Amino acid sequence: MIAPSAPRTLAILCLTFWSPLTRADDPAAFRTDGGDDSLPWFELVDGQFPPEGSAHSITGELIGMDHLERTFLLRVDRNDSQRRSHFDLPIAVTLLPYGSLTYHGAPASIRDIPVGTHLHGRFYVKAAGDESEPPAIFHNRVSTEADFNRCVRLEDDFSHRSRLDQLWEIKSVDPKERKLTAILTGDAAGDSSEQIFDLLESTTVWKGDGFGEQEDLKPGQKVLFNLTWATLYGPGRITDVWVDEASRQQARERQRRKHHVHTRQRGLPGRVDAVDNQKRIVAITLFDNVDPQLIDELHRDDTVGVAVARESLMTYDPVNDRKRGKVLDICKVPQVPGSSGVQIRVQPDLLLEGYRPGRVVRVYPSAWPVTALPREEEFFGR
C-alpha cells in the first residue's frame, strides 16, 4: 500500500473517487445505547458506510446459520428490559456485505463459529420496505430486538474480552459442583462483581501449545473463556478456557491461518465507488472484514482479477467471469465502520454490467490462484 509519505498528488487523485456513495453524510441526531431514547435509531443508507457509534449492541447465542447467504439466528440474552414472557426469543439476521466476524481474536467467516457460541454484536434496524416476518415461537411471541436484523460486527467472548483488554481472574474452582467463580479485570471492566460459571464435563482447557486439564484451573489465574447458555441458568456454561497468553496466541494464529486460506480462495471483498466508462477505470473500496495483511498483498501495477459478487459476497463463476486489469493506484480513504480505509483503482480489460457504483465485487491479486469453488458457493446456474 502507499506509505504515508506518498506524493500528495496521488492521494488527491484517489480521493476524487471517494464519492458520497461510499461515505455516510453527517447524519441527523440518532439514538445510541444508553442515550436519548426519544431519538430514532440510525437507518442505513444503500451504498454508504455507517458512521461510528451508530449501531445497537445485542448479545446472544448462535442457534442457526446459512453460511452461504451469511444469515443466522441469534437467541437474545435475557436482560432487564425484557418481560419474562419474552425471554429467550430469537432474531433472524443478515450480515452486511462489509460486516465482520471475529472468532478467537482473528477474522472469521460465519461457518467458523460453532452453533451454541455466545456472541456480541452490533446491529441496525431493518430496511424500509422490509416485509420479512421475524421468527415467532412460544405462542407466536417475537423478540423485542426483532427489528435489528442487519449486523455489522459479530465476535465471540474470547474476541470481545481481548478487544477490550479484559481477562477473567479465577477466584475459586469447585470441581465437585463443577463451578468456577471469577471476576472481570481490565480498565473497561468497571465495578465488576464475582460471577459463578458452570464447568462441563466437556469443557476444554487450553494451556501453552496444547491441552490442559480442568485440574489446571487455579485461583489467581487470569483467563479467557467462551460461553454457551449464557443468561439461561446464570452467567453461562464454559465451553473452552485459555489459561495463559501462549494458549490464547495459539488460538488467534490458528484462526488467522484459516481466514487467510478462506479469503485467498474467494477474493478480497469490496464495493465499487465510481466508474470512468471512457477510461475503463473502476474505483473500489475494500471492506475491513479481512486481515489487513491480505490487503497488503495488493501492489500497484499488479494485474488483478475482479469478479462481481452478490450482497452475501457469493460470486457467480469467478474462474470464468472475472476480468483482469492493472492496479493503477492504491491509496488511503476515510476509515469508517465497514471500510478498510484502502481504495484501489483498477483498469480491467472489459467493464462488466456488475461494475456499477454501490455494487459488491471480489478482488484477486495475481499471486492468488483462482480455482473453482464447490458448486454450492457459486451463484451461476441457480
MODA-V349919 format. One record per residue. N is the residue number from 0. RES is the residue in one letter. PHI is phi in radians with two decimals (* if undefined). NEAR is the number of other C-alpha atoms within 8 Angstrom. D_FIRST is the distance of its C-alpha to the first C-alpha in whole Angstrom. Layout:
N,RES,PHI,NEAR,D_FIRST
N,RES,PHI,NEAR,D_FIRST
//
This chain:
0,M,*,8,0
1,I,-1.20,8,4
2,A,-1.28,5,6
3,P,-0.98,4,9
4,S,-1.54,5,11
5,A,-1.06,8,10
6,P,-0.99,6,13
7,R,-1.11,6,14
8,T,-1.04,6,16
9,L,-1.17,10,12
10,A,-1.05,11,12
11,I,-1.14,8,16
12,L,-1.05,8,15
13,C,-1.18,15,13
14,L,-1.17,8,15
15,T,-1.14,7,18
16,F,-1.64,9,17
17,W,-1.48,12,17
18,S,-1.52,9,21
19,P,-0.99,8,23
20,L,-1.13,11,23
21,T,-2.06,11,20
22,R,-2.45,10,21
23,A,-1.16,12,24
24,D,-1.07,5,27
25,D,-1.00,4,28
26,P,-1.38,7,31
27,A,-1.16,4,34
28,A,-0.99,5,35
29,F,-2.35,10,35
30,R,-1.29,13,37
31,T,-2.27,12,35
32,D,-1.03,6,36
33,G,1.42,5,39
34,G,-1.72,6,39
35,D,-1.26,7,41
36,D,-1.39,8,42
37,S,-1.49,5,44
38,L,-1.48,8,41
39,P,-1.35,7,39
40,W,-1.25,10,36
41,F,-1.13,10,33
42,E,-1.91,8,33
43,L,-1.09,10,29
44,V,-1.97,8,29
45,D,-0.96,5,28
46,G,1.41,9,24
47,Q,-2.17,12,23
48,F,-1.43,13,22
49,P,-1.38,12,24
50,P,-1.31,9,25
51,E,-1.07,7,24
52,G,1.33,5,28
53,S,-1.71,11,29
54,A,-1.65,11,30
55,H,-1.84,10,33
56,S,-1.49,9,33
57,I,-2.41,10,35
58,T,-2.04,10,36
59,G,3.12,12,38
60,E,-1.97,16,38
61,L,-1.22,15,36
62,I,-2.09,10,39
63,G,-3.10,8,38
64,M,-2.78,11,35
65,D,-2.16,8,34
66,H,-1.19,10,31
67,L,-1.24,9,30
68,E,-1.63,8,31
69,R,0.97,11,29
70,T,-2.07,12,32
71,F,-2.73,13,34
72,L,-1.91,12,37
73,L,-2.18,13,37
74,R,-1.43,12,41
75,V,-1.25,15,41
76,D,-1.06,13,42
77,R,-1.25,9,45
78,N,-2.67,5,45
79,D,-1.21,5,47
80,S,-1.42,4,46
81,Q,-1.77,10,48
82,R,-1.33,7,51
83,R,-1.01,5,53
84,S,-1.16,5,53
85,H,-2.00,11,49
86,F,-1.23,11,48
87,D,1.15,9,46
88,L,-1.68,12,45
89,P,-1.61,13,42
90,I,-2.18,15,40
91,A,-1.75,12,38
92,V,-2.27,12,34
93,T,-1.96,11,31
94,L,-1.37,13,28
95,L,-1.05,10,26
96,P,-0.95,8,23
97,Y,-1.68,13,20
98,G,-1.23,11,23
99,S,-2.11,14,22
100,L,-2.14,12,24
101,T,-2.26,12,24
102,Y,-2.35,14,26
103,H,0.97,11,27
104,G,1.39,13,24
105,A,-2.41,13,22
106,P,-1.01,14,20
107,A,-2.59,14,23
108,S,-1.78,9,25
109,I,-1.14,9,28
110,R,-1.33,7,30
111,D,-1.32,7,29
112,I,-1.69,9,31
113,P,-1.17,7,35
114,V,-1.01,8,37
115,G,1.78,9,39
116,T,-1.36,12,36
117,H,-1.38,15,36
118,L,-2.29,12,33
119,H,-2.04,13,32
120,G,-2.37,12,30
121,R,-2.14,12,29
122,F,-2.30,14,31
123,Y,-2.16,15,32
124,V,-1.19,12,35
125,K,-1.10,10,36
126,A,-1.22,7,35
127,A,-1.05,4,38
128,G,1.53,4,40
129,D,-1.27,6,39
130,E,-1.84,4,43
131,S,-1.14,4,42
132,E,-1.51,4,44
133,P,-1.22,9,43
134,P,-1.10,8,44
135,A,-2.20,11,48
136,I,-2.38,8,50
137,F,0.89,5,53
138,H,1.12,5,55
139,N,1.06,6,52
140,R,-1.46,9,51
141,V,-2.08,12,47
142,S,-1.05,12,45
143,T,-1.16,7,44
144,E,-1.78,7,40
145,A,-1.08,11,41
146,D,-1.27,8,39
147,F,-1.60,13,36
148,N,-1.97,13,35
149,R,-2.25,12,31
150,C,-1.96,15,29
151,V,-1.91,15,25
152,R,-2.53,10,25
153,L,-2.58,12,27
154,E,-2.60,13,28
155,D,-1.39,14,30
156,D,-1.04,12,32
157,F,-0.94,13,30
158,S,-1.18,13,27
159,H,-1.08,11,29
160,R,-1.19,11,31
161,S,-1.11,10,28
162,R,-1.09,8,25
163,L,-1.53,8,28
164,D,1.01,9,29
165,Q,-2.05,13,32
166,L,-2.41,12,35
167,W,-1.66,11,38
168,E,-1.67,13,41
169,I,-1.25,16,44
170,K,-1.73,10,47
171,S,-2.82,9,49
172,V,-2.31,12,49
173,D,-1.97,8,53
174,P,-1.16,7,52
175,K,-1.20,5,56
176,E,-1.53,5,55
177,R,0.96,10,51
178,K,-2.20,12,50
179,L,-2.23,13,47
180,T,-1.78,12,47
181,A,-2.56,13,44
182,I,-2.25,12,43
183,L,-1.37,12,39
184,T,-2.12,11,38
185,G,2.28,10,35
186,D,-1.05,7,34
187,A,-1.68,8,34
188,A,-1.29,9,37
189,G,1.21,6,39
190,D,-1.49,4,43
191,S,-1.33,8,42
192,S,-1.80,6,46
193,E,-1.12,8,46
194,Q,-2.22,8,46
195,I,-1.90,10,48
196,F,-1.83,13,46
197,D,-1.57,10,47
198,L,-1.67,11,47
199,L,-1.94,9,47
200,E,-1.01,4,49
201,S,-1.62,5,45
202,T,-0.98,11,43
203,T,-1.63,11,41
204,V,-1.81,12,40
205,W,-1.84,13,37
206,K,-2.47,12,37
207,G,1.04,9,35
208,D,-1.77,8,34
209,G,-2.70,7,37
210,F,-1.64,9,39
211,G,-2.04,9,42
212,E,-2.16,8,45
213,Q,-1.09,8,46
214,E,-1.17,6,48
215,D,-1.39,6,45
216,L,-1.40,10,45
217,K,-2.29,9,46
218,P,-0.98,9,47
219,G,1.69,7,44
220,Q,-1.21,9,41
221,K,-1.88,10,38
222,V,-2.28,12,37
223,L,-2.07,12,35
224,F,-2.61,11,36
225,N,-1.83,13,36
226,L,-2.11,13,39
227,T,-2.43,12,41
228,W,0.91,11,43
229,A,-1.12,14,42
230,T,1.27,9,45
231,L,-1.29,10,47
232,Y,-2.32,7,49
233,G,1.78,8,48
234,P,-1.07,10,44
235,G,2.52,13,44
236,R,-1.83,12,44
237,I,-1.46,14,41
238,T,-1.61,13,40
239,D,-2.48,11,38
240,V,-2.37,13,38
241,W,-1.90,13,35
242,V,-1.59,14,37
243,D,-2.61,10,35
244,E,-1.17,8,31
245,A,-1.06,9,31
246,S,-1.20,14,32
247,R,-1.19,12,30
248,Q,-1.18,8,27
249,Q,-1.06,9,28
250,A,-1.11,10,28
251,R,-1.06,11,25
252,E,-1.19,9,23
253,R,-1.05,8,26
254,Q,-1.21,14,24
255,R,-1.06,12,21
256,R,-1.12,8,22
257,K,-1.06,9,24
258,H,-1.11,14,21
259,H,-1.08,10,18
260,V,-1.07,8,21
261,H,-1.03,8,22
262,T,-1.27,10,18
263,R,-1.10,10,18
264,Q,-1.41,11,21
265,R,-2.13,9,21
266,G,1.60,9,17
267,L,-1.36,14,15
268,P,-1.42,12,17
269,G,-2.85,13,16
270,R,-2.25,13,18
271,V,-1.26,16,19
272,D,-1.60,16,18
273,A,-2.73,12,20
274,V,-2.36,12,21
275,D,-1.75,8,22
276,N,-1.14,7,25
277,Q,-1.21,4,26
278,K,-1.68,6,23
279,R,0.97,12,22
280,I,-1.98,11,19
281,V,-2.03,14,18
282,A,-1.68,13,15
283,I,-2.26,13,14
284,T,-1.67,14,13
285,L,-1.40,14,12
286,F,-1.33,13,15
287,D,-1.68,13,15
288,N,-1.65,11,17
289,V,-2.27,12,15
290,D,-1.10,12,14
291,P,-0.96,8,10
292,Q,-1.05,6,11
293,L,-1.25,10,11
294,I,-1.14,9,8
295,D,-1.11,8,6
296,E,-1.44,7,8
297,L,-1.51,9,7
298,H,-2.39,9,7
299,R,-1.08,10,8
300,D,1.32,8,11
301,D,-1.21,10,12
302,T,-1.77,10,15
303,V,-1.99,12,15
304,G,-1.77,12,18
305,V,-2.19,13,18
306,A,-1.94,12,21
307,V,-1.25,13,23
308,A,-2.28,13,24
309,R,-1.55,10,26
310,E,-1.07,8,26
311,S,-1.40,11,27
312,L,1.33,11,24
313,M,-1.26,12,26
314,T,-1.59,14,25
315,Y,-1.69,10,28
316,D,-2.79,11,28
317,P,-1.10,10,25
318,V,-1.09,8,26
319,N,-1.86,5,28
320,D,-1.81,8,27
321,R,-1.31,11,23
322,K,-1.99,12,22
323,R,-1.74,10,19
324,G,-2.91,12,17
325,K,-1.44,12,15
326,V,-1.41,15,11
327,L,-1.42,10,12
328,D,-2.57,11,9
329,I,-2.30,14,6
330,C,-2.60,12,7
331,K,-1.58,10,8
332,V,-2.29,10,12
333,P,-0.93,6,15
334,Q,-1.69,8,15
335,V,-2.07,11,18
336,P,-0.92,9,20
337,G,1.73,13,19
338,S,-1.75,14,15
339,S,-1.29,12,12
340,G,1.44,12,11
341,V,-2.11,12,8
342,Q,-2.10,13,10
343,I,-2.07,13,10
344,R,-2.04,13,12
345,V,-2.06,13,14
346,Q,-2.03,12,17
347,P,-1.21,13,20
348,D,-1.26,8,23
349,L,-2.66,6,25
350,L,-1.51,9,24
351,L,-1.55,6,26
352,E,-0.99,5,28
353,G,-1.36,6,26
354,Y,-1.47,12,23
355,R,-2.18,10,24
356,P,-0.94,11,23
357,G,1.65,12,23
358,R,-1.50,13,23
359,V,-1.64,14,21
360,V,-2.38,15,19
361,R,-2.12,15,18
362,V,-2.00,12,15
363,Y,-2.04,13,15
364,P,-0.99,11,13
365,S,-1.08,9,15
366,A,-1.34,4,16
367,W,-1.70,8,17
368,P,-1.17,6,21
369,V,-1.75,9,22
370,T,-2.04,6,26
371,A,-1.13,7,28
372,L,-1.43,7,28
373,P,-0.94,6,32
374,R,-0.90,5,34
375,E,-1.19,6,34
376,E,-1.66,9,30
377,E,-1.98,11,30
378,F,-1.43,10,32
379,F,-1.05,7,33
380,G,1.62,3,37
381,R,-1.36,3,37
//
